[in-house]
């Protein structure tokens, strides 16, 4: 069973970057004329999280 991460953004300029990071756009709601973009992606496993944190600390992760 997947666990999910969720995220909401209001800046459409972030859409491409978030897609590259594995976020899937699941809904758009306009509130007071401001679009709210709702995303989800599978939560990384413990092993993936450790590896990603190690890469970030070493500066090897170009997806930052």
PAVOZA-520640 format. One record per residue: residue number from 1; x, y, z of N, C-alpha, C in turn. Coordinates in pm, 1 decimal. Layout:
BEGIN
SITE     k         nu         nv         nw        cau        cav        caw         cu         cv         cw
SITE   NUM          X          Y          Z          X          Y          Z          X          Y          Z
...
This chain:
BEGIN
SITE     k         nu         nv         nw        cau        cav        caw         cu         cv         cw
SITE     1       83.3     -117.9        0.0        0.0        0.0        0.0       88.5      125.2        0.0
SITE     2       56.2      218.0      -87.2      131.7      343.1      -95.2       89.2      439.8       13.8
SITE     3      187.0      512.9       63.0      159.0      630.7      144.1      186.7      748.4       51.4
SITE     4      113.2      856.3       71.5      121.9      968.7      -19.9      170.7     1095.3       50.0
SITE     5      237.0     1179.3      -25.6      270.1     1314.7       15.8      177.0     1406.6      -61.6
SITE     6      135.0     1514.3        1.0       46.1     1609.7      -63.6      106.0     1748.4      -55.6
SITE     7       71.4     1830.8     -153.0      126.8     1964.9     -159.4       28.1     2056.0     -231.3
SITE     8       21.2     2179.7     -186.1      -62.2     2279.9     -252.3       25.0     2400.5     -283.0
SITE     9       14.5     2450.9     -405.7       90.3     2568.5     -449.0       -4.0     2664.1     -521.1
SITE    10       33.1     2791.6     -523.1      -46.0     2891.6     -595.3       32.3     2955.9     -709.4
SITE    11      157.9     2916.6     -726.9      243.2     2976.0     -830.2      250.8     2882.8     -951.7
SITE    12      187.0     2920.1    -1064.0      190.7     2831.9    -1181.7      330.7     2815.1    -1240.2
SITE    13      423.2     2903.5    -1206.4      559.8     2891.0    -1256.4      629.5     2766.5    -1200.5
SITE    14      577.0     2708.2    -1095.2      638.0     2590.0    -1033.2      595.3     2458.7    -1097.8
SITE    15      497.4     2461.5    -1185.8      438.6     2338.3    -1237.9      540.5     2245.6    -1304.5
SITE    16      624.3     2297.6    -1390.9      722.8     2212.7    -1459.4      821.4     2150.6    -1361.0
SITE    17      871.2     2231.5    -1268.7      969.3     2181.0    -1171.3      907.9     2072.5    -1083.8
SITE    18      784.8     2095.3    -1038.1      720.6     1995.4     -953.7      695.7     1865.7    -1030.0
SITE    19      658.6     1876.7    -1157.0      643.1     1756.6    -1239.6      773.4     1680.5    -1252.3
SITE    20      883.0     1753.0    -1269.7     1014.5     1689.2    -1277.5     1051.4     1619.8    -1147.1
SITE    21      999.4     1670.1    -1035.4     1027.9     1611.9     -904.0      932.8     1497.1     -869.8
SITE    22      843.6     1463.2     -963.1      755.3     1349.3     -941.6      618.4     1382.8     -884.8
SITE    23      587.2     1511.1     -870.2      455.6     1550.9     -820.9      353.6     1540.7     -933.3
SITE    24      237.8     1485.6     -902.5      128.1     1472.2     -998.2       19.1     1572.4     -962.5
SITE    25      -19.0     1654.5    -1059.3     -127.0     1749.9    -1038.7     -258.6     1673.8    -1035.9
SITE    26     -332.9     1687.0     -925.3     -457.7     1612.0     -913.4     -581.1     1700.3     -912.5
SITE    27     -563.1     1829.8     -885.2     -679.2     1918.6     -882.8     -635.0     2063.4     -887.9
SITE    28     -721.6     2147.8     -943.1     -700.8     2292.3     -942.1     -831.5     2355.3     -895.1
SITE    29     -821.1     2439.6     -795.0     -936.9     2511.1     -742.5     -902.9     2659.5     -741.4
SITE    30     -995.7     2742.0     -787.9     -974.0     2887.0     -786.7    -1051.8     2945.3     -668.6
SITE    31     -977.7     3007.3     -577.4    -1036.1     3071.8     -460.5     -998.3     3219.2     -462.6
SITE    32    -1097.3     3305.0     -464.0    -1073.3     3450.0     -469.3     -980.6     3486.3     -585.5
SITE    33    -1008.8     3425.4     -698.9     -936.0     3449.1     -824.0     -789.8     3401.6     -820.8
SITE    34     -752.4     3321.7     -722.9     -616.8     3266.7     -713.7     -624.6     3115.2     -734.3
SITE    35     -554.7     3063.8     -836.2     -556.7     2918.5     -855.8     -474.5     2848.2     -747.6
SITE    36     -528.8     2741.2     -695.9     -459.2     2656.0     -599.5     -438.9     2520.7     -666.6
SITE    37     -313.3     2482.9     -683.1     -276.8     2359.1     -750.5     -246.6     2253.5     -644.4
SITE    38     -318.8     2142.3     -649.6     -301.3     2034.9     -552.8     -228.4     1918.4     -618.3
SITE    39     -125.2     1870.5     -549.9      -38.1     1765.8     -602.0      -30.5     1649.8     -503.6
SITE    40        6.9     1533.4     -557.5       40.0     1418.7     -473.0      153.8     1342.0     -540.7
SITE    41      225.1     1266.4     -459.6      325.9     1172.8     -510.0      346.7     1066.2     -403.9
SITE    42      390.2      947.8     -445.4      416.2      843.6     -346.5      525.7      888.2     -250.1
SITE    43      504.0      858.8     -124.6      605.4      892.2      -24.8      723.0      797.4      -42.8
SITE    44      845.9      850.9      -43.0      962.0      762.6      -58.7      973.6      665.6       59.0
SITE    45     1025.8      547.6       30.9     1051.3      450.2      137.4     1164.0      502.2      225.4
SITE    46     1186.7      437.7      337.3     1294.4      477.8      427.8     1428.1      478.1      354.8
SITE    47     1455.2      373.8      277.2     1581.4      363.9      203.5     1596.1      477.8      103.9
SITE    48     1489.7      508.5       30.9     1494.4      619.1      -65.2     1516.4      752.2        5.0
SITE    49     1450.0      773.6      119.8     1466.5      899.5      193.3     1608.9      916.8      240.5
SITE    50     1668.9      810.5      294.0     1807.3      819.0      341.2     1899.4      851.7      224.8
SITE    51     1881.8      781.7      114.5     1966.4      804.9       -2.5     1950.9      948.1      -53.5
SITE    52     1828.1      999.1      -61.4     1806.2     1136.1     -107.6     1870.8     1237.0      -13.9
SITE    53     1857.3     1216.7      116.6     1919.8     1308.0      212.8     2070.9     1305.0      200.7
SITE    54     2128.9     1189.0      182.7     2273.9     1178.2      166.3     2319.2     1250.9       40.2
SITE    55     2247.8     1234.4      -68.6     2284.0     1301.2     -193.4     2273.8     1452.4     -179.1
SITE    56     2169.4     1500.1     -110.9     2154.5     1644.4      -90.7     2270.3     1700.5       -9.2
SITE    57     2308.9     1628.2       94.7     2420.8     1675.1      178.0     2550.4     1681.3       99.3
SITE    58     2567.8     1589.6        5.7     2690.3     1586.7      -75.2     2682.1     1682.2     -195.4
SITE    59     2564.1     1737.3     -220.1     2547.8     1828.2     -333.3     2537.9     1758.8     -465.9
SITE    60     2508.9     1627.7     -463.9     2501.3     1550.0     -588.8     2362.4     1540.3     -646.6
SITE    61     2263.2     1591.1     -576.0     2125.3     1576.8     -623.6     2088.1     1701.0     -704.1
SITE    62     2077.3     1686.3     -836.9     2046.6     1801.5     -922.2     1898.2     1835.2     -922.7
SITE    63     1817.0     1761.6     -848.0     1672.5     1786.6     -843.3     1632.7     1880.6     -729.1
SITE    64     1727.8     1940.7     -661.7     1695.3     2029.6     -550.3     1620.7     2150.1     -596.3
